[in-house]
Amino acid sequence: MRFDVRRAALTLAAPLLAIIFAVLVTSLVLAVAGDPVGEVWSTIFSKPKPRNIVNIINSGSVLYLSALAVAVGFRMNLFNIGVDGQYRLAAFVAAYVAGEAWLPGKLNVVFSIVVAIAVGAIWAGIAGLLRVTRGVSEVISTIMLNSIATYLVAYLLRQVSAKGTNNIHTNDIPVSSQLAGFKIVPDAPIAVYTLSLLAVVAAVFYWLLLNRTVFGFNLRATGQSESAAVASGVNVKKMIIVSMLISGGIAGLIGMPLLFGDSYNYGLTFQTGLGFAGIAVALLGRNNPIGIAFAALLFAFLNEQSNALQLTAGVSNDIVNIMQGVIVLSVVVAYEVVRRYNNAAEQRRVAAQLESTRQPEEVAA
Amino acid sequence: MSDTSDAQDTAVRLTDIGKRFPGVIANDQVNVTVRHGTVHALVGENGAGKSTLMKILYGVQKPDSGTIEVDGRQVSFSSPADAIAAGIGMVFQHFMLADNLTVLENVVLGAEKLYGSGDRARRRIHELATSYGFDLDPDRLVEDLGVGDRQRVEILKVLYRGARTIILDEPTAVLVPQEVDELFENLRGLKAEGLTVLFISHKLDEVLAVADDVTVIRRGRTVTTVDPKQTTARQLAELMVGSELPSPSTETSTVTDVVALSVRDLSMFDPQGGRDLLTDVSFDIRRGEVVGVAGVEGNGQAELVEAIMGMRKVQGTIALGDEDVANWSTARRRESGIGYIPEDRHRHGLLLDAPLWENRMLGHQTREPNRKGPFIDRGGARADTERIVEAYDVRTPSIDTTARALSGGNQQKLIVGREMSSEPLLLIASHPTRGVDVGAQAAIWDHIKTARREGLAVLLISADLDELIGLSDTIHVMLRGRLVGTVDPQTVTPEQLGSAMTGAEVPA
């Protein structure tokens, strides 16, 4: 396969430009608000401590799973906005199952992960089913399912928690099923989640599925042109259901590293909002498994480094949200510009190459 | 001819016009001289640069080099408004009319400054219509008009704005033969009143019938200007292509007795509750037979194709060989031997942003050489794409090029190669040479003829009546979702076929 250096360079240039643009806009916002611009950047771009590095890897891997779940849908023009509800419901059910400890030790972990995948898939599958049977836009139904998931989890949490306490959470996972993590960063007091490995597994699965299987071909074909896919014999309804199931299944994994590596139960403090962050990361990473890895690490880096802003610069770390938002908006624009440029460039190149081979023929004619 | 009389004679003179788009030379030293009061035709293959040239003359695009003279004065247009002010008007191939307004309102719309929108406008329209022989009721709604009348409204719009030179971009593409004759009558009327008509076409018989001068463009350059009285269609075509060209006509019949496709009582209801889209359509195609379906577009041909492909729900039986496939999925029908060249290759035939080798898999992704178990066989697909590119002369730098980057003719050759690749029993060819250049058209005809000799059954839908008559062994005429008659392509003329398509008696 030919590797097109110019095309690759342009593809990388788009997110870089978006980040630079976002830094400029954020600086402008800070300056207008009268905040110390220099100190904010020196805090964010300071060298992370070992502890911060572990946190970046941990939250990066979680964001990665979330973005992958969104990306499966995106590749087929399905907007699964419901990853957030899917992973929360899945994490809750898995935490309950793990807390009940029906199986011993590591088997308990595996079983709970399978349950999480199933719950996430079913929750997303509802939206898929509504779409193919009733024509309900998956955007609307997944947003509503997010809301339903919130109340459902709150209700069920109360049912399963110990009575007479304000400390509402599922039973703690038995110690034999808790995962200690990897101490791969020297001098860090904390460990990288064991189940961060799920991100690697999911990445390989995603890449293999989309790029190497007939199913993945059908999925991409449907995303590029539904009419052409139908004419080629793809059953689009089936594709919608199956891709929603896969998307939701991956979403089910999002809570697992946290559950087994940190919180050991599902309670009121379990991290929320990861599903929405995943949408932004998937956009930035362009639904590409490697691109998403960089995007997830970047977002994790910004989140982690901004924690100190309040102390060092007296600025709310919410400023990072502005920056992330600008990155995503500008990168979407930049990708489209690059895409059009590449299309035109390729057409030109093809015309030029054919022109040069055609010349002698014309002389002969 | 002296310089002064030349200037008086000449309505439009284009000298050394050049226009480059990045990497593509659309026009290169184009020279056209259009005499006053004549119909001047501009012919050339698709992509030869005709439309670019006309857009330059109408001020839509600016030339990179060269000069434009109108009535002997050098002009420079930066917008169509400038061109209109200089007396040049253009009628595009796709009409730009408001359906829910009347003829009068459509004509006046945007030109209210000229004669207002009341009685003065009405008088002016009446004047124009009578002097040029246009039979149009100014108070009829445009949505009630046929295609030919709509075209006349477009021309009237241009005249109303004071045009003395009118550019018509492929005006006959949407018309049946009878309407073409009426249009030509109108053009002669315009000419008689001293107007000048520039007429873009690639239908050579029509050009020869109506034009006073014919300028041939090939690959962005003017080849020559010829006198139609001393030129045949074949000579013109050869000037266009730059080489000898084949005709669509088939040789001896290769029809066998084995029925490949048998369609019975196919009916399709309009989900919006309108007239039935298909009613009791029945026909057979035998191996080695090309069955053509003639009809004005929108009379059920597209629905028939989609029904046979399993893309739309339909009542009735469809048998491929001995098997009833009416309840099969599209994928299963394709696997059991239906090849499909869709009418709209961008919508139904290609993934524009995917490389050619992935496009080779489209519609064949469940079969060898593209598949190994649940996985894609990249090696197999790529090797077979190389084969198709070679055998079908798809002009591309590589099989990793995206489909979007290829010209229409090359995209179509790839599709034809792909659909022929799995040795289908039945080929559904819907407008197989629409929008492709003459070279690719000849190649596609050849492939269809070769496959037919080898026993392929072909369902051919086409708006090009010469193609239909030339390739088909049998032609069914389709009108309002029904097959209303069968004609013998050996004896029928395009004119007879054209009247049958509009509902006149089918010639025996």
Boltz contact constraints between the chains, C-beta under 6 A:
constraints:
  - contact:
      token1: [A, 2]
      token2: [B, 400]
      max_distance: 6.0
  - contact:
      token1: [A, 212]
      token2: [B, 375]
      max_distance: 6.0
  - contact:
      token1: [A, 212]
      token2: [B, 376]
      max_distance: 6.0
  - contact:
      token1: [A, 213]
      token2: [B, 374]
      max_distance: 6.0
  - contact:
      token1: [A, 213]
      token2: [B, 375]
      max_distance: 6.0
  - contact:
      token1: [A, 214]
      token2: [B, 365]
      max_distance: 6.0
  - contact:
      token1: [A, 214]
      token2: [B, 371]
      max_distance: 6.0
  - contact:
      token1: [A, 214]
      token2: [B, 376]
      max_distance: 6.0
  - contact:
      token1: [A, 217]
      token2: [B, 365]
      max_distance: 6.0
  - contact:
      token1: [A, 217]
      token2: [B, 376]
      max_distance: 6.0
  - contact:
      token1: [A, 221]
      token2: [B, 351]
      max_distance: 6.0
  - contact:
      token1: [A, 224]
      token2: [B, 351]
      max_distance: 6.0
  - contact:
      token1: [A, 225]
      token2: [B, 351]
      max_distance: 6.0
  - contact:
      token1: [A, 227]
      token2: [B, 347]
      max_distance: 6.0
  - contact:
      token1: [A, 227]
      token2: [B, 348]
      max_distance: 6.0
  - contact:
      token1: [A, 228]
      token2: [B, 348]
      max_distance: 6.0
  - contact:
      token1: [A, 228]
      token2: [B, 351]
      max_distance: 6.0
  - contact:
      token1: [A, 230]
      token2: [B, 311]
      max_distance: 6.0
  - contact:
      token1: [A, 231]
      token2: [B, 342]
      max_distance: 6.0
  - contact:
      token1: [A, 231]
      token2: [B, 348]
      max_distance: 6.0
  - contact:
      token1: [A, 232]
      token2: [B, 362]
      max_distance: 6.0
  - contact:
      token1: [A, 232]
      token2: [B, 363]
      max_distance: 6.0
  - contact:
      token1: [A, 233]
      token2: [B, 330]
      max_distance: 6.0
  - contact:
      token1: [A, 233]
      token2: [B, 331]
      max_distance: 6.0
  - contact:
      token1: [A, 233]
      token2: [B, 334]
      max_distance: 6.0
  - contact:
      token1: [A, 343]
      token2: [B, 404]
      max_distance: 6.0
  - contact:
      token1: [A, 346]
      token2: [B, 405]
      max_distance: 6.0
  - contact:
      token1: [A, 347]
      token2: [B, 405]
      max_distance: 6.0
  - contact:
      token1: [A, 348]
      token2: [B, 22]
      max_distance: 6.0
  - contact:
      token1: [A, 348]
      token2: [B, 23]
      max_distance: 6.0
  - contact:
      token1: [A, 350]
      token2: [B, 397]
      max_distance: 6.0
  - contact:
      token1: [A, 350]
      token2: [B, 401]
      max_distance: 6.0
  - contact:
      token1: [A, 350]
      token2: [B, 405]
      max_distance: 6.0
  - contact:
      token1: [A, 351]
      token2: [B, 23]
      max_distance: 6.0
  - contact:
      token1: [A, 351]
      token2: [B, 24]
      max_distance: 6.0
  - contact:
      token1: [A, 352]
      token2: [B, 23]
      max_distance: 6.0
  - contact:
      token1: [A, 353]
      token2: [B, 397]
      max_distance: 6.0
  - contact:
      token1: [A, 354]
      token2: [B, 395]
      max_distance: 6.0
  - contact:
      token1: [A, 365]
      token2: [B, 242]
      max_distance: 6.0
  - contact:
      token1: [A, 365]
      token2: [B, 243]
      max_distance: 6.0
